[in-house]
Amino acid sequence: MANLENVTSTAEKTDGLVRRAWLAGIGFYVMAFEEVEGQFQKINSERARLFKAFVSKGEEFTADSEKSVAEDAQEKTAVDKRVAEVRKQLGLDTTSTEAKISELTQKVDELTEVLKKLS
């Protein structure tokens, strides 16, 4: 009978040890799950903050670039106007080359007539 009591006692101890090991495994799983869930919530709130920051930076960049493009366009327009004015003063933009040659030929002919009359 002593053997039976030893076996029963050993079985109860083993059962308690196995149960505690099982509970430790479940506890590990629950703690890991809670940790992952906490990290997920932290990342999720960080994601929302980062998204807002990205949108804000995008809006700033867009506004700055639109302003820069508008300024560049105004500068280009002013430069284009000045170039056109200088070309016009130099007679480079008014007519085609053939028209200029024709105009100069006519002026030379007129000058030739005037010189003939003077001589």
SVG drawing of the C-alpha trace seen along z (x, -y; Angstrom):
<svg xmlns="http://www.w3.org/2000/svg" viewBox="-4 -119 31 121">
<polyline fill="none" stroke="black" stroke-width="0.4" points="0.0,0.0 2.9,-2.3 3.8,-1.9 0.3,-2.9 0.5,-6.0 3.9,-6.8 2.6,-6.4 -0.5,-8.5 1.6,-11.2 4.0,-11.1 1.1,-11.3 -0.4,-14.3 3.0,-16.1 3.5,-15.3 0.0,-16.4 0.6,-19.7 3.9,-20.2 2.4,-19.5 -0.6,-21.8 1.8,-24.6 3.9,-24.2 0.7,-24.3 -0.4,-27.5 3.0,-29.0 2.7,-28.4 -0.7,-30.0 0.6,-32.9 3.4,-33.4 1.0,-33.4 -1.3,-35.9 1.6,-38.3 3.0,-38.1 -0.4,-38.8 -0.9,-41.8 2.6,-43.1 2.0,-42.8 -1.4,-44.4 0.2,-47.3 2.9,-47.7 0.2,-47.6 -1.8,-50.4 1.4,-52.5 2.3,-52.0 -1.3,-52.7 -1.3,-56.0 2.1,-56.9 1.0,-56.1 -1.9,-58.6 0.5,-61.2 3.0,-60.6 0.3,-60.7 -0.9,-64.1 2.7,-65.3 3.3,-64.0 0.1,-65.7 1.1,-69.0 4.6,-68.9 3.0,-68.1 0.7,-71.1 3.7,-73.3 5.7,-72.0 2.9,-72.5 2.2,-76.0 5.9,-76.9 6.4,-75.3 3.3,-77.0 4.6,-80.4 8.1,-79.6 6.6,-78.6 4.5,-81.8 7.5,-83.9 9.6,-82.2 6.8,-82.7 6.7,-86.4 10.5,-86.7 10.4,-84.8 7.6,-87.0 9.6,-90.1 12.7,-88.8 10.8,-87.7 9.3,-91.2 12.7,-92.8 14.2,-90.5 11.3,-91.2 11.7,-94.9 15.5,-94.8 14.9,-92.6 12.3,-95.1 14.7,-98.0 17.4,-96.1 14.9,-95.3 15.2,-91.6 11.6,-90.7 9.6,-93.0 9.7,-91.3 11.2,-88.4 14.6,-88.6 13.1,-88.7 10.9,-91.6 13.9,-93.5 15.9,-92.9 13.0,-94.2 12.6,-97.3 16.4,-98.0 16.4,-97.6 13.6,-100.1 15.5,-102.6 18.7,-102.1 16.7,-102.8 15.2,-105.9 18.7,-107.1 20.0,-106.4 17.3,-108.5 18.0,-111.4 21.7,-111.2 21.0,-111.3 18.9,-114.4 21.7,-116.1 24.4,-115.3"/>
</svg>
